[in-house]
Amino acid sequence: MGSAKRMMMEQHKAHEIGMDICERARIVERCPVHEECYLVNGADEREAYMLGSILVRDGDALVAGFDRQTILDSIKAAIADAGSDGCALCAKNADD
């Protein structure tokens, strides 16, 4: 496997870990129908960053092989990628 593909796979895995941490911290939720992630109104994003730091500090298997900064960056990206105000696909279907 080439180094570019390996790096892409690691970035994807880090993003998935970031999203998982955000879900565990109840910052984002997944739509049970569409699997789309969206931000929970009123959630404190700091909870996800604290949880990520704790997981790295404790050597949790979820974050194995990643450093603290990579995990924090992946949490930031996951929050940025999550939509707000519920699942966009559900909202679109409701409008139709």
KEFI-949978 format. One record per residue: x, y, z of N, C-alpha, C in turn. Coordinates in steps of 0.1 Angstrom, whole numbers, padded with zeros to 4 digits, always signed. Each point is the difference from the previous one (the first is absolute). Layout:
# residues N
XYZXYZXYZ
...
***
This chain:
# residues 96
+0008-0012+0000-0008+0012+0000+0009+0012+0000
-0004+0010-0008+0008+0012-0001-0002+0009+0012
+0010+0009+0002+0000+0008+0012-0012+0010+0000
-0004+0005-0012-0011+0009-0001-0013-0007+0004
-0002-0012-0005-0012-0007+0004+0000-0003+0015
+0011-0004+0005+0001-0003+0015-0004+0013+0008
+0005+0011-0005-0002+0013+0007-0015+0003-0001
-0006-0002-0011-0015+0003-0002-0008-0009+0009
+0004-0013+0001-0007-0009+0009+0001+0004+0014
+0012+0005+0005+0002+0004+0013-0009+0013+0003
+0000+0009-0009-0009+0012+0001-0014-0004+0001
-0005-0009-0008-0014-0005+0001-0003-0006+0014
+0010-0008+0004-0002-0007+0013+0000+0010+0011
+0008+0010+0000+0001+0011+0010-0014+0007+0000
-0005+0003-0012-0013+0007-0001-0011-0008+0006
+0000-0013-0002-0010-0009+0006+0001+0000+0015
+0012+0000+0005+0003+0000+0014-0005+0013+0006
+0002+0011-0007-0004+0013+0005-0016+0000+0001
-0006-0005-0010-0015+0000+0000-0005-0009+0011
+0007-0012+0002-0004-0009+0011+0001+0007+0014
+0011+0007+0001+0002+0007+0013-0011+0011+0002
-0003+0007-0011-0011+0010+0001-0014-0006+0003
-0002-0012-0005-0012-0007+0003+0000-0005+0015
+0011-0005+0005+0001-0004+0014-0002+0012+0009
+0005+0011-0004-0001+0012+0008-0014+0007-0002
-0008-0005-0008-0013+0005-0003+0000+0014-0006
+0010+0002-0008+0001+0013-0008-0007-0002-0013
+0000-0012-0006-0007-0002-0012-0008-0013+0002
-0010-0001-0008-0009-0012-0001+0000-0005-0014
-0003-0013-0002-0002-0005-0014-0015-0002-0002
-0004+0003-0012-0014-0002-0004-0001-0016-0001
-0010-0005+0007-0002-0015-0001-0004-0005-0014
-0005+0009-0008-0004-0004-0014+0011+0002-0010
+0007+0011+0000+0010+0004-0010+0014-0001+0004
+0003-0002+0013+0013-0001+0005+0008+0014-0001
-0007+0010-0003+0006+0014-0001+0002+0005+0015
+0011+0007+0002+0002+0005+0013-0004+0015+0000
-0005+0004+0012-0003+0014+0002+0003+0004+0014
+0002+0013+0002+0003+0005+0013-0012+0000+0009
+0002-0002+0013-0010+0000+0010-0001+0015+0005
-0012+0005-0001-0001+0014+0004+0003+0002+0015
+0008+0010+0003+0004+0003+0014+0011-0009+0006
+0005-0009-0008+0011-0009+0004+0013+0008+0002
+0008-0003+0009+0013+0007+0003+0011-0008-0007
+0005+0006-0011+0011-0007-0007+0012-0003+0008
+0002+0007+0011+0012-0003+0008-0001-0014+0006
-0012-0006+0002-0001-0013+0005+0007-0010-0010
-0001+0002-0013+0006-0009-0009+0015+0001+0001
+0005+0012+0001+0015+0002+0001+0005-0006+0013
-0007+0002+0011+0004-0006+0012+0000-0015-0001
-0010-0006-0005-0001-0015-0002+0012-0005-0009
+0002+0007-0011+0011-0004-0008+0014+0000+0007
+0002+0011+0008+0012+0001+0007+0002-0011+0010
-0011-0003+0007+0000-0011+0010+0003-0014-0007
-0007-0002-0011+0003-0013-0007+0014-0001-0004
+0006+0010-0005+0014+0000-0004+0009-0002+0013
-0003+0007+0010+0008-0001+0013+0000-0014+0005
-0012-0006+0000-0002-0013+0006+0004-0012-0010
+0004+0004-0012+0004-0010-0010-0011-0009-0004
-0012+0005-0002-0012-0007-0004+0002-0006-0014
-0005-0012-0002+0001-0007-0013-0006+0008-0011
-0010+0008+0002-0006+0008-0011+0010+0009-0006
+0009+0006+0007+0009+0010-0005+0014-0005-0002
+0002-0013+0001+0013-0006-0001+0007+0003-0013
+0012+0005+0001+0008+0003-0011-0001+0015-0005
-0008+0007+0007-0002+0015-0003+0005+0008+0012
+0006+0012-0003+0004+0009+0011-0012+0009+0003
+0002+0007+0011-0011+0009+0005-0004+0010-0010
+0010+0007-0006-0004+0010-0010-0008-0005-0012
+0004-0012-0004-0008-0006-0012-0014-0002+0005
-0002-0005+0012-0014-0003+0005-0007+0013+0001
+0006+0010+0006-0007+0013+0002-0004+0006-0014
+0009-0001-0009-0003+0005-0014-0011-0008-0006
-0001-0013+0002-0010-0008-0006-0014+0003+0007
+0000+0004+0013-0012+0004+0006-0005+0013-0006
+0009+0009-0002-0003+0013-0005-0006-0002-0014
+0006-0008-0008-0005-0003-0014-0014-0006+0001
-0002-0010+0009-0013-0006+0001-0011+0010+0004
+0003+0009+0009-0009+0010+0004-0004+0009-0012
+0011+0004-0008-0002+0008-0011-0008-0007-0011
+0001-0013-0002-0007-0007-0010-0014-0003+0004
-0003-0001+0013-0014-0003+0004-0009+0011-0004
-0012-0003-0005-0010+0010-0002-0006+0004+0013
-0009+0010-0001-0007+0004+0012-0015-0001-0002
-0007+0001+0011-0015+0000+0000-0005-0013-0006
+0005-0011+0003-0005-0013-0004+0006-0005-0014
-0005-0011-0004+0004-0006-0012-0004+0008-0012
+0009+0004-0009-0004+0008-0012-0008-0008-0010
+0003-0013+0000-0008-0009-0010-0015-0001+0005
-0001-0002+0013-0014+0000+0005-0008+0013-0002
+0007+0011+0002-0006+0013-0002-0003+0002-0015
+0008-0005-0009-0002+0002-0014-0012-0009-0004
-0001-0012+0005-0012-0009-0003-0013+0006+0006
+0001+0007+0011-0012+0006+0006-0005+0011-0008
+0009+0008-0007-0003+0011-0008-0007-0004-0013
+0004-0012-0005-0005-0005-0013-0015-0004+0001
***
